[in-house]
């Protein structure tokens, strides 16, 4: 030991007069400064004890428990809350921390899933001079945010799924619920609550991590297919939520059932019927065969390789003949150039042809009926509105584009189609197709795609749908055609054009582009006309 130098002799011992050291380094002499300092400390301590009410006294004034957020609109992973006990009584005989915590949790039972820790110690000096300490987890309460950001998964040693995996899952579910509930006012709160509930349900029903991941992947897949909510009743987690639109499907289909064409009407409008399925393919190509031009009505030999001269052999009028009043008298003129019927055509192009009869079409490309593939029952639609665009090939007219939507205007298919034979003319003036670059599917691929969304009970809707079904080489019994819903006064074969019907009943202008028709626009217009007919009644549009 080194000898003491007496450097602390001028300093009063902090524990005086209760110091029990045999050789204390500090001074044990009582000075006025020491007395004043001690009085000041005791006064400060007394004032603090007065401000802090002991637990026994808190119970006398408690009336309710209030939880108030410190900052309004706080967005983050955790929010701080101010807990003020005033509703439930606290027992006054709490003497240990272990007893204080359960009692205090009873007070704040209204706040779920919170993390508490004691931050203040209430001291009370008894008459004997001993200190009674009570550790109370009052001031700081950390909770998961319900105003911004996904729920926070707390560590759980008993869980077989890592916290990181659970947090990633609940975050992705929160993003999907946020998208679904976006039209609603409290979308952030609803997304928070349902994502937390959804993840907890998956976790509770999963035996191991692999099962958890598989179940979560399935739930996420179904959430991605859900449409945004329409109202507060259109909410809920997967497994509890019911699709209101799916309940409406049967009702819409039952309303349309009265407008489905009968077998007699199908035959009268030249629809392909069931007997077309029995006609085998017998003609592969018409190259080298003499045919009649569909435009100028002249005979020509079908070629698969056209020269520059062949591209200008056909001279025709692309417009129809109409009556025009000239100098007080009506004359029949082509609307494309206002020329009389006996005039030479105003447009040149290659000779083209098309087969009209079902038998001739089936001999080139056979007909088939679309059957749903296994496992596609959930995707089958009750109503599909479609429209097709065709082009001239060496085998007549073939499908080059299809657009199909369901009764909720959701796009099912909108694709270019590769024809089976050499293209002669894309018929761009009417089809609107300038090139087939980027086309990836053929007719068989389109059949397979349709089989995922339709079965024998699905209603196909459109305008002049017999031409589309011929191009698709499909036989289907349930058809609703706007030609029959809005008949021409003179009856068949006369019919109103889709452009006329859209303008008259929907106050909509379609097919007014110089670049040709849009099959997607035509399909949507047909569906809107059908919905209008259902809404207004059977007599609407019949006169």
PyMOL commands that set and color helices and strands:
alter all, ss='L'
color gray80, all
select helices_A, chain A and resi 32-51+55-61+97-107+163-180+187-205+209-225+244-259+263-268+274-278+310-312+358-364+377-379+428-431+443-451+465-472+482-485+498-505+519-536
alter helices_A, ss='H'
color red, helices_A
select strands_A, chain A and resi 65-69+78-85+114-116+120-125+131-136+141-144+290-292+299-301+314-316+321-326+329-334+347-349+383-393+396-406+411-416+423-425+459-462+479-481
alter strands_A, ss='S'
color yellow, strands_A
deselect
rebuild
show_as cartoon
